[in-house]
Structure formats: structure tokens, C-alpha cells
Amino acid sequence: MSSRRTIILGVESSCDETACAVVADGREVLSNAVATQIDLHRRFGGVVPEVASRAHIEAIGPVLDEALAAAGVAADRIDAVAVTSEPGLVGSLLVGLMAAKTLAWVWGKPLIAVNHVHAHVYSPAVDGEPIAYPAVGLVISGGHTALYAARSPVDVALLGQTIDDAAGEAFDKVAAILQLGYPGGPVIDRAARGGDPKAVRLPRTLLAADSLDFSFSGLKTAVLYHVNGVPNANLSPEAIAAKGPGYGKGAEALSEQEVADIAAGFQSVVADVLAVKVRRAVKRVRPRSIVVGGGVAANSAIRARLTAEAARLGVALRLPPMKYCTDNAAMIAAVGYHLLRAGRTAGLDLEATPTMRP
């Protein structure tokens, strides 16, 4: 019986990270190279698609070379090339897609199309133990907030998703309202450490009683009105006081403690909403585990809240290491391995799909 490992090259360029990785047998990471664009987009307060796609063009070659060199793997030892084909910014997706197609053609290797969000569902297994299926998957990132029923690495069904802002987008916008900088996730996490999450009352939007969809737009707007005041509202001093510290002052006039309280309150509401939705999904799916992925999964309050919720539910929780929370190619290559084993390869006519398909 052969002990030869199956080695997959992964390519990821769906948003603002150019990444390539080499992974063996779906979990063992031999290399994981990432070129981030945070500094390029910071002055805009968010990702600019045209800037992102141009940066991918410049970075893809060096990142690929770095990944192959670090893995110590020659081209003839690569068994397949896996690439993110959906969802994402179309210009960014095309850069990685064309690089992967070229390599697959030149090397004579199979091409594998990977759904970036589904890969986040698998990310806790990268460099870790296998996931116990069936699982409830929660993906929380800048562009996506969604729940999935996962029966295997390649059998992932959507249960619910955001109907407006994703959690990560709300973090970025609230950070902008508080003038904390970009990206919003890390700066809000830091600001909230000294804050009282109960000092400011903010809404928890749960939608219908059995809904597994998400909505964070109202929460973002509530923070905006709390910081800057409700337009044309005539409030008594008592009503203003009841709204909590910092109400209506404007970000420039907020004290450090008031900023901390607002950040902590916002973060606590997001964590609570996510926990409630996970609880609903667990009741519906009855899984063996809960898996969490995406950049917002790095948030300390959310990790703590989901850990406590999973313990109450008596279901194992799998959180990815910090380096696999944000976009990376290791998870793309890892899922690519399972797709290859399932015989699900793609042709060189594979197209980029910028939006999520059902």
C-alpha cells in the first residue's frame, strides 16, 4: 500500500490578500505565504477593488515562488492546483484564477475550483484534527456572515446569511464612526478591553423567532446615532442620560472610556447575536461539532462568547488558529484535496463568480 502523500497547491485572491500555500493530504501545511494589502487600503477606510486587483498582479508571482520554496516541493510533485473561483471581487478573483489555470496547463495537473466561504468552514481542520461531522459552520468575515450545515468538507449547505451588512463590515463602519482606524476588527477589539458592555444600550436584531439570517445594519446605525445624536430629535436631559455615556457628543468629544464602552457594547451585541443564531442552528441540525471561520473569528469577545455557548449546548467547538482566520490559501488547498478525492475537478474554461451561489 502506497504512503505517498497527495500534495495540493492552493491559490487565493478573492479580496485583499494574495496567498499561495502547499498542503499535504488535506491538513498538513507545508507552506503558507500571504501578501496583505492592509496598508494600501487603510487611507480609504476599506478595500478599493481596482487597487486590490492591481496589487494582486504585482504580488502573485513572488508569493507563489515563496510558497513553493518554503515547501521544498518541485512542480512535478504537485498533484493538483486549487484556486478560489467564488465569491469575491471579480478583478481580484481573476488574477488568482489566471495564475492557477496557467500553472495547471503548464504542469499538466488537474484544476480544482474552491468556494472561498466553504473553505472557511473547513479552516479549523487545517494543521489540526479532523472535523467531526455533521457540523454547524459559522463564517464571519468582512464580506460574509453565514451559517451552514456541513456533512463533509465538500458537502456544505447554506442555512442562513446576512440580509444587509456582514459582521466584519459592521466592525469597519463602527470603527470609522469612532475614528479608531482600519481594519475595524482589531481596533475595536483593543478599544473594548477597558469598556463596560452594558454602559450603552444597543439593539440586538434577531429577526423572526426561527430565522437563521443575520442583520447588522441597524446596529451600525444605532452606534452612529449614539455617537452623533439622532437628527432633529428634541430629547430631555433625562432622556439623553438614559442613552448612556457619550450620547450625541460626536467622536471627537468622546473620552477614552466612552469610546471603550461603545466598542464593548457593540462587540457584545454582535457576539450575542452570533451565539443565538448558532444555538438555533444546532437545534435544527443536531451536529457533532460547531466550526467557525473567517476574519471576525479572531475577535476575542466573539471567541469567548461562542466557547461559552458551545459548552452550554454540549457540542464541541472548533475555532481556527489566528493565522487561518483571515483569508489564506492553506484552507483553499486543504478543501481542494477533498474535492480532488471526490473527482470534482474543473476545466480551463473555469470562470470567476463574484457573488455567492445558493
C-alpha positions, 0 to 999 in steps of 0.5 A: 500500500502506497504512503505517498502523500497527495500534495495540493497547491492552493491559490487565493485572491478573492479580496485583499490578500494574495496567498499561495500555500502547499498542503499535504493530504488535506491538513498538513501545511507545508507552506503558507505565504500571504501578501496583505494589502492592509496598508494600501487600503487603510487611507480609504477606510476599506478595500478599493477593488481596482487597487486590490486587483492591481496589487494582486498582479504585482504580488502573485508571482513572488508569493507563489515562488515563496510558497513553493520554496518554503515547501521544498516541493518541485512542480512535478510533485504537485498533484493538483492546483486549487484556486478560489473561483467564488465569491469575491471581487471579480478583478481580484478573483481573476488574477488568482484564477489566471495564475492557477489555470496557467500553472495547471496547463503548464504542469499538466495537473488537474484544476480544482475550483474552491468556494472561498466561504466553504473553505472557511468552514473547513479552516479549523481542520487545517494543521489540526484534527479532523472535523467531526461531522455533521457540523454547524459552520459559522463564517464571519468575515468582512464580506460574509456572515453565514451559517451552514450545515456541513456533512463533509468538507465538500458537502456544505449547505447554506442555512442562513446569511446576512440580509444587509451588512456582514459582521466584519463590515459592521466592525469597519463602519463602527470603527470609522464612526469612532475614528479608531482606524482600519481594519475595524476588527482589531481596533475595536477589539483593543478599544473594548478591553477597558469598556463596560458592555452594558454602559450603552444600550444597543439593539440586538436584531434577531429577526423572526423567532426561527430565522437563521439570517443575520442583520447588522445594519441597524446596529451600525446605525444605532452606534452612529446615532449614539455617537452623533445624536439622532437628527432633529430629535428634541430629547430631555436631559433625562432622556439623553442620560438614559442613552448612556455615556457619550450620547450625541457628543460626536467622536471627537468629544468622546473620552477614552472610556466612552469610546471603550464602552461603545466598542464593548457594547457593540462587540457584545451585541454582535457576539450575542447575536452570533451565539443565538443564531448558532444555538438555533442552528444546532437545534435544527441540525443536531451536529457533532461539532460547531466550526467557525471561520473567517476574519471576525473569528479572531475577535476575542469577545466573539471567541469567548462568547461562542466557547461559552455557548458551545459548552452550554449546548454540549457540542464541541467547538472548533475555532481556527488558529489566528493565522487561518482566520483571515483569508489564506490559501492553506484552507483553499488547498486543504478543501481542494484535496477533498474535492480532488478525492471526490473527482470534482475537478474543473476545466480551463474554461473555469470562470470567476463568480463574484457573488455567492451561489445558493 
